[in-house]
Amino acid sequence: MTIGFFNGPGRPWMLGRVRGIPIRLQPLLLVLMGLLALMQVDAGGLTAGLMTFFALSLVMGSVLLHELGHALMAQRLGVQVVDITLWPLGGIAMMVNMPEDPATEGAIAIAGPLVNFAIAGIASMILMLMGLLGELIPMATITQAGLPQILALLVMVNVIMGTFNLVPAFPMDGGKLLRSFLARKDGWVRGTERAAQVGRVFAWAMVFFGWRWSLMLPFLGFYLLFAGKRELIMVQLKHAAHGAGGMFGGNLEEMLRRATQAGGFNRPGQEPHGQAPSHEGQAGETHVDSSSHPKPGFSEEDIRQLESNRGRLRKD
């Protein structure tokens, strides 16, 4: 999952670097892994607890490789990667200077799931050579830390992880792929809006129905609602003042330029640029010939545009 702006509570621990990319770990993740292991200790003894912690470690290792897939692809395409953080809901690769280019976003988004499918494929081939591929699901319960059990768990975890991340719940990987597809035809803003609409449906589905499979899914659903809305607003604001289709439904940059030139943003007592003070009338007053100079501030046409466009942000 590549979202890129939230690292969770607490200061993350630095684990190391890969290709210059800092790898960080939220302490809360270790706490939750320890609690889950202790629950298994109560149910099945110390061995069960240790196996649970080991299995969770394999899962987080797969998450890290997934995020490295995103990050290394981003580096290859010239996108700066700030860091990778592992936290209770998975992993986050933070990136900056992401271009609004469908091909770039699509390549970065698909890289993570492809890493998962590659890991699952390699582990499956080894199990097939061992003649144990048919016992995949029973072994994936990992009641003992043998090589077949580890390989079986890697297959199951990475198939599920790669498939789940392709769900179009924006801004998960599938949602980013959906936006990259829609943006080719509809433009970046409209593509983001449509991807966010689809993403909200899947996020609410996780909130209401995800508890049947995992207690973490409702939390992930709420997080995706927040993250998707935030990214949508950022894209809309970025494009708000561009052209006549900006926030105000008119050419905001031109309106501001005219108002500034007319003196609408000068402080009291300050003369508009290019105008000499007039000494007619009362002292301290400035008289401007309206026939030769535009009036300060916005024109009546500008005001009508501002008042008539109160709807949502839209692209030109």
N, C-alpha and C positions, 0 to 999 in steps of 0.2 A: 504494500500500500504506500503510495507516494503522495503525501499531502503537503507537508513542508512548512508548518508554522507552529506546531504545538508539541511540546516535549513532556507534558504531564507535570504533576507536582513534584517538588524536590529537585535538588541539583543532581544531574546525572553524573555517574562515574565514568572516567576516561578509561577505556579498555586497550586502546592502541590505535594504529592507523593502517589503512590499506590504500596504497597508491595516493598517499597524502590525505585521505579522507578520515577524519576522526570518527572512531566507533565509541559510542557512549551507551551506558546502561542505567536505567532508572532503578534506584534501590527498591522501590515499591514492587518491582517485578520479582526480585529475589524473595521478598517477604511473602508474596502470594504463592510463589512456587514452594517455599518452605511450609506454608500452611496447608497446601494441598498434599504435600508429602506426609505431614504429620497426621492428617486425616486418614491416610492409608495405613500409617503405622498403627493407629487405633483399630482399624478394621482387619488388617492382615499381618501385622507384625513389622519388625524393622526392615526385613528384606523387601516387603511390598512398598514401604515408604521410600527406600533407596531407589528401587526400580522406577517409582513414579517420578522422583526428582530427575533421574537419568533420562526418562522419556521426555519430560518437559524440557530438559536441556537440548535434546535432539530437535525438538520442535523449534526452540528459539534459534538454534543453529541454522535450521532451514529458513527461518524468517530473516536472519542476517544475510544469508546467501541470496535470498530474494531481493533484499534491499540493495545489496552490492550489484546485482544485475541492473537495477535501475540506475545506480550511481555511476557505474563504469560506462554504461551506454551514454549517459548524460555527459560525462567527461569527453568521450569520443566525439560527441556532437558539439562540443564547445560550451556546454552549460556548466556553470560553477556549482559544485556540490559543497555545501557548508559542513554537514556531518550526517551520520546515521545514528539514530537513537532507538534502542529497544525498550519498550515499555509494556504495561499489562495488556494493551489491546493489540500488540503486534510490533511493528517497526515503522519508522518514519525516516525517509530520506529528505533532508531539507536542501532545497536548491534555490538559487537566485538567478536573475537574468534569463528566465525561461522565455524564449521567443514565442510569439503567437503564431506558430507554424504547425499546421496539422501533422505534417510528416515527422517533425521532430518530436512532438508530444506522443504520437502514436508509437514511434520506435522506443522511446523511454518507457512508456506504459507497458508495452508488451514484453519488455526484457525481463521483468521480475517473474511473471508466470512461466516464461520459457525456461528460466533457470530451474524452477520447481519441477517442470515436466522432464527436464534433462536429468535431474537427480533421481526422480522416480524411474525413468527409463534405464539408467545405469544400474540401479539397485535391482530392478526386475530382471535384467539380463544376468546378473550374478546369481540370483535365486534360481533362475531357469537353468543355468549351468550346473547348479547344485541339485537340481531336481526337486526343488521345494516351492516353486511358484504356486502350485495348487493349494498349499497350506498358508497362503498369504494372510488371510484374515485372522485365523486362530493365533498365528505367531505375532501379529501386530499388537496383541494385548501385552506383550513384553513382560511375562512373569519371570523371565530370567534374561541376563544380559549376554546372550550368545550372539554370534555373528548373524545367523538367520533371523533372529528376533529383531536385531537392529536394522537389518536391511528391509524386513517386512514393515517395520514402523516408518522407515524413511519413505517407502513406496506410498503407504497410506497417507501419511502427513502431507507429502508434497503434491500428490494428486488432489487431495482436498483443498490445500492452500492455493494451488495454481488455479483450480476451477473456481473457487470462491472469489478470488480476486478479479475474475473476469465478469462477475456480476455487475451490471451497469448502475451501481449505486455511487453516483458522483459524490466526492472526488476520488473514489477508489480507482484502481487500474482500469476496470471495465468502463467506468464512467468517463475516464479520460479518453479511452479509445472511442467511446461513443461521441464525445465532443469533437475529437479530431476528425471523425467521419462527417458529422453534421456541419462543422465549420468550413469544410471544403465548398459547400453549396450556399450556406446561409450566412457566412461570416462568423467572426469569433464571438461577438456578443450574443447574437441569436443562437448560435450553436451552444454556448454556455447555458443560456436560459433553458433551452430544450433539454439538455443533458441534466441540468439541475432538477427539472420537473420530473423526469424519469427517475432520477436518483432519490427524490423524496418518497416516491411510491415504495421503492425497495427498502429505504431506511425505516419507514413506518411499519412495513411488514416485519422487519427485524425486531422492532420495538414490541409489537403485539404478539408475534408468533415465534420469535427466536428462542424464547425460554424453553420451548419443547426440546431443543437440541443442545443448547448451551446457555448458561446464565449470563455469559459475556455478550451474547448477540444483542440483547436489548440496549446495553450500554453502548455498544458499537453503533447501533442504530441512532441513538440520540447524538452521539458524536458526529456521525455523518450528516445529520440534519444541520448541526451547527457549522461544520466545516464546509458543506456545500453552499449554505447561505452566505457564509463569509466570502468564499471565493467568487461567487456570483456578484456580490456587491462590489468587490474590488475590481472586477473586470468592467462592470458598468460605470463605476466612477472614473476608471482610467480612460474610458472612451466618452465620458459625458460631455466634455467641452470640445470635441472634435467635430467640426462642421455643423451643418444645420440640424442634424439629427441628434445633437447632444442633449444635455440635461434640460435645457430650456427651450428646446424645439427651434432654436435659431442659431445663428453664428455667434456664439458667445465671445470668441476672441475678437471679432470685428466690433461687436457692441462695446466691449471693454476698451478697445483702442480708441473708438470715437469719443467715449465718455472721458477718457484720460486726456485726449487732445483738447476737448472742450473745456477742460478745467474742472470736471465734476469730482475729481479725487484730490484737489488741492486743499490744503489746510486753510482755515479762515485767515484772511489777511495776506495770503500768498497769491501772487498774480499768476494767471494761466501762462503756460509757456508761449513765448512769442508775442505777448501782448503787453503794451505799456500802460501804466495806470492812468486813469482819467481824473482830472482835478475838477471836473464839473460837479455841481451839486454839493452835498454836505461833505465835510472832511471825512476822509477814510473810506468813502464809497468808491466803488469801481463801476463804471458804466461801460457796457459792451454793446456795440452796435449789432443788434440781432440780424440786421440785413446782411452783414458781412461775416459774422462769426456764428458758429453753431451754438445752441443753448447748452449750458452745462447739464451733465447727467445723461440719462437715457432719453431717447426720443419717444413720442407717443406710440409709434409703431413698435419700438422695442418693448415698451410696457405691455402693449396688447399681446405680444408674443409670449412674454413672461407669464401673464395671467391666464392665457388660454391653454397652456401646456402644463398641467399639474399631474399628469399620469406618470407611469413608471418610466425609468430611463430606457432609451432606445438608441439604436445605432443608426447612422445616416443611411 
